[in-house]
């Protein structure tokens, strides 16, 4: 087992699935199945279906801020604990972290459907005004619902409102290597990792199938295929052609995995992870900037990785 990198940041999840990250923290209280607070909330339409930046790019401009103490180990919300949501042209929205929410049925996110916790009329009116369509803000109902990871890659593991997996790791080296080929360098928020590491060669994370951070064991289960969202400027909501156009030249399945079955024109950037302790009932820990990342197992090349 060797130290391969160091944790340099955790970019936490978003109020609406696939919208702007909450904030970067020097530490995160982690459960075995996810980073705490990560991808718990979702903005849905009148039919309960998830909104994403793919169809509502202005969600990129929504900024969410949690209390600083929310990232401390063992912290629990009080009656006066809120997270704050901001967007251009909108008043500040404060959403209670301690209130009891009404359970609503018929919520769907990708392949999953079930009940969720409605964050109330004020939040609904706020997002309806901002998006210009009837909307609601809901929270994952962990007391009664589960959402399974694709069993092909992570049988038995669970997530909440993420695209597919509870953790996605990217290295600073990979971002730097991409930016060297772009006319205009991109910030990390285009790619929305919730674990960011440094100190390794570009694209090393492609190969990692088992790694340890603060005594928690993570498995790299699938290269992360990228959708439209990285082409959306997170500062203005404008959609462009990059970085997909450049990634296609050196990070496509045609380049990385030419002999691995049917080519689908996908591009890969980052590694999806699950945490072993979530299957064994182990307790989560706090992961901090500076924590070493130890690689236990890896494959020889991206062509040998699951994708």
Secondary structure, DSSP 8 states (H G I E B T S, - for coil): -EEEEEEEEEE---SSTTS----EESEEEEETTEETTTT-EEEEETTSBB--TTT-GGGGG-EEE--GGGGSTT----TT-EEEEE-TTS--EEEESSS--EEEEEEEETTEEEEEEE--HHHHHHHHHHHTS-EEEEEE-TTT--EE--HHHHTT-EESSSSS-SEEEEEHHHHHHHHTTSSS---GGGT--SEEEESS-TTGGGGEEEEEETTEEEEEEEEEE--SGGGB-TTT--B-STTHHHHHHHSBHHHH-TTSSS----BEEEEEEEETHHHHT----EEETT-EEEEEEE-SSGGGS--
